């Protein structure tokens, strides 16, 4: 599985593979315990415990005397959007489309409204620009990460 995280303002991409109950992260292995502990074994064969806690979108990892605060970048999140497109934050249904191709919009302007998990999510323009593509219509079902609207500068 490929993942993106943000740590200290920088984006990092990692690939994690699973072998039974063991997760493989490059030269490290990790075994998840039921109590939010993780047994991490490094390339030298030394094992240490890490403790994890998820608070909203942040993972707090306590490992080897250090605290790492990682923000998991989910598909469809604002930080994971393609530079010119807005994507669905989660699976849902399009309720309103407020723009059309060729229309100029201002930063913060409402582009679409979608329903997901019985809540309405407002999709707004991250910057001023021109709509180059509207990917869905009212009533369409979308999946997390689907590109809803694309913009040109």
Secondary structure, DSSP 8 states (H G I E B T S, - for coil): -EEEEEETTEEEEEE-EEETTEEEETTEEEEE-TTSEEEEE-TTS-EEEEEEEEETTEEEEEETTEEEEEEEE-TTSGGGS-TTEEE-SSSEEEEEE---TT-EE-TT-EEEEEEETTEEEEEE-SSSEEEEEE---TT-EE-TT-EEEEEE-
